[in-house]
Amino acid sequence: MKNINILNTQILSDNWYILKKVSFEMTAIDGSKTILEREAYDRGNGATILLYNKERKTVVLTRQFRIPTFINGNDTGYLIECCAGLLDEDNAEDCIRRETEEETGFKIDHVEKIFEAYMSPGSVTELLYFFVAAYSHDMKLHDGGGVQEENEDIEVLELPFEKTLEMVRSGEIKDGKTIMLLQYAQLKGLML
């Protein structure tokens, strides 16, 4: 049953990504119809990955500045996160391999897709593809840090897995995708 009828779409901004105002008619479960307006931020879909080393019991994360967190009260604006990026024209697996090498300097062999999730479905269209991959130091090609032309300034962190779980509990790690991947690793026993 189709219960949504798009009436109008207006582009409010296309500066960085696309912000749309959408008017639509929605048919409720009881059959009543309502006309609503919502804004949706379209930044494309993305992929994220947790790199883990079972022998060393470590993971590779990144630290970078995020202006939305800064304007929402994060004193420094820096977040500790799993490597991630937008798909652009790639499929999710190709994207995450590219982003991993650009951001962390590791060229990973095998990636495993574990799930997909909408991270903020009330306002953002992005579907995020989640991956895990084992890494070793012989996979390290360069220091990482991101792409200079994209103004990326990324610090690469190799941390003990147990410490990252403590960092989630203490609030040092607040990024949703990273928390989800760390908890996945814990639930699935990736370090065992």
Residue, then its C-alpha position, 0 to 999 in steps of 0.5 A: m500500500k502506497n501511503i506517501n504522495i510527494l506534493n512538492t520538493q524545494i531545494l533550500s541549499d546546495n552549498w555543501y550537500i543538498l537540503k530539501k524541503v519536502s511537502f507530502e501527503m501521508t495516509a495513516i493506518d486508520g486511512s486519514k490523510t495529512i499534509l506534512e512538510r519536512e526538511a531532509y539533508d541529502r549527503g549521499n550514502g557512506a561506509t565505515i569500518l573497524l580495523y582490528n588486530k586480534e593478536r595485538k588486541t588493538v583497533v585503528l581509529t581516527r581523530q578529526f575536527r567536526i564543526p557540528t559537534f563544536i557548535n553543539g558544545n564539544d569544547t574541541g570539536y574533535l571526535i574519535e571515530c572509525c574510518a568512514g567516507l561517502l560512497d561518491e560513485d563507488n560501491a560500498e566495498d570499494c569506497i571503504r577500501r579507498e577511505t581506509e587507505e587514504e585515512t589510515g594508510f592501511k591497504i586492507d585485504h579482506v573486508e566483511k560487511i556486517f550490516e547497514a543502518y540509517m544514522s539519523p533518519g528523521s533528517v538525513t537521507e544517508l544509509l551507512y554500510f558497516f564493515v570490519a577488517a583485520y589489519s596487520h602492520d605489514m599492510k601499512l603503506h603510509d601514515g594516512g591522514g586523509v586527502q589534502e585536497e579535501n582539507e582532511d586533517i586526520e590523526v590515526l590512532e591505534l588503541p587497545f580494544e579494551k581501552t576503547l570500550e572504556m572510552v565509550r563508557s567515559g564519553e571520550i568516544k561519542d560517535g554513533k557509528t564507532i560505538m556500534l562497531l566497537q559493540y559489534a566487535q565485543l558481542k561477536g568476540l572479534m578479539l578472542 
